[in-house]
């Protein structure tokens, strides 16, 4: 019976019914967050993964075909996203360790001077961003707010936050490219 209700609910979502999407969200969000937290052992990362999943579902609702039950689809998707998150973090850790190992030969004094200059250059580059993009970037990276929280605070869509963060990171990467080669 629940499977049939979920199927009807998803058909409504596919046709753009926001209330049906809200019902789906409220029905599964807490359970999916708990499941993701069990996998990741990190409640905030788990919440972000589940939120991103729901955003993805809404954005791709017309193309998504669910062969199994909706519940199974959601839990499998969360599991896959969690495994990708773990894999991505492992790659980042390995890369950081590699960079640290390659740069061990720099002296402490040099590192301190370079870090001071790097922080100055980063702040200068962030300050050069357009005002709203800068605000979004600072709320995310310095205050640790999730995209959803930023969107609510600034009264904009999550997609706008994602786009602006992507542009900010791209700009900063370009401006700091030469400087970061040292590290």
GIQUI-V68789 format. One record per residue. N is the residue number from 1. RES is the residue in one letter. D_FIRST is the distance of its C-alpha to the first C-alpha in whole Angstrom. Layout:
[[N & RES & D_FIRST] [N & RES & D_FIRST]]
This chain:
[[1 & X & 0] [2 & X & 4] [3 & X & 5] [4 & X & 5] [5 & X & 6] [6 & X & 9] [7 & X & 10] [8 & X & 11] [9 & X & 12] [10 & X & 14] [11 & X & 16] [12 & X & 17] [13 & X & 18] [14 & X & 20] [15 & X & 22] [16 & X & 23] [17 & X & 21] [18 & X & 22] [19 & X & 20] [20 & X & 17] [21 & X & 19] [22 & X & 20] [23 & X & 16] [24 & X & 15] [25 & X & 19] [26 & X & 18] [27 & X & 15] [28 & X & 16] [29 & X & 20] [30 & X & 21] [31 & X & 19] [32 & X & 21] [33 & X & 24] [34 & X & 24] [35 & X & 23] [36 & X & 26] [37 & X & 28] [38 & X & 28] [39 & X & 29] [40 & X & 32] [41 & X & 33] [42 & X & 34] [43 & X & 31] [44 & X & 33] [45 & X & 33] [46 & X & 29] [47 & X & 28] [48 & X & 30] [49 & X & 28] [50 & X & 25] [51 & X & 26] [52 & X & 28] [53 & X & 25] [54 & X & 23] [55 & X & 26] [56 & X & 26] [57 & X & 23] [58 & X & 24] [59 & X & 27] [60 & X & 26] [61 & X & 22] [62 & X & 24] [63 & X & 25] [64 & X & 22] [65 & X & 20] [66 & X & 17] [67 & X & 16] [68 & X & 14] [69 & X & 11] [70 & X & 12] [71 & X & 13] [72 & X & 15] [73 & X & 17] [74 & X & 18] [75 & X & 19] [76 & X & 20] [77 & X & 22] [78 & X & 23] [79 & X & 25] [80 & X & 27] [81 & X & 28] [82 & X & 29] [83 & X & 31] [84 & X & 32] [85 & X & 34] [86 & X & 35] [87 & X & 37] [88 & X & 38] [89 & X & 39] [90 & X & 41] [91 & X & 43] [92 & X & 44] [93 & X & 45] [94 & X & 47] [95 & X & 49] [96 & X & 50] [97 & X & 51] [98 & X & 53] [99 & X & 55] [100 & X & 56] [101 & X & 57] [102 & X & 59] [103 & X & 60] [104 & X & 62] [105 & X & 65] [106 & X & 65] [107 & X & 67] [108 & X & 66] [109 & X & 68] [110 & X & 67] [111 & X & 63] [112 & X & 64] [113 & X & 66] [114 & X & 63] [115 & X & 60] [116 & X & 62] [117 & X & 63] [118 & X & 59] [119 & X & 58] [120 & X & 60] [121 & X & 60] [122 & X & 56] [123 & X & 56] [124 & X & 59] [125 & X & 56] [126 & X & 53] [127 & X & 56] [128 & X & 56] [129 & X & 53] [130 & X & 52] [131 & X & 51] [132 & X & 48] [133 & X & 47] [134 & X & 49] [135 & X & 47] [136 & X & 44] [137 & X & 45] [138 & X & 47] [139 & X & 44] [140 & X & 42] [141 & X & 45] [142 & X & 47] [143 & X & 45] [144 & X & 41] [145 & X & 39] [146 & X & 36] [147 & X & 35] [148 & X & 33] [149 & X & 35] [150 & X & 38] [151 & X & 36] [152 & X & 36] [153 & X & 39] [154 & X & 41] [155 & X & 39] [156 & X & 38] [157 & X & 35] [158 & X & 34] [159 & X & 35] [160 & X & 38] [161 & X & 38] [162 & X & 37] [163 & X & 40] [164 & X & 43] [165 & X & 42] [166 & X & 43] [167 & X & 46] [168 & X & 47] [169 & X & 47] [170 & X & 48] [171 & X & 51] [172 & X & 52] [173 & X & 52] [174 & X & 54] [175 & X & 56] [176 & X & 56] [177 & X & 56] [178 & X & 60] [179 & X & 60] [180 & X & 57] [181 & X & 59] [182 & X & 61] [183 & X & 58]]
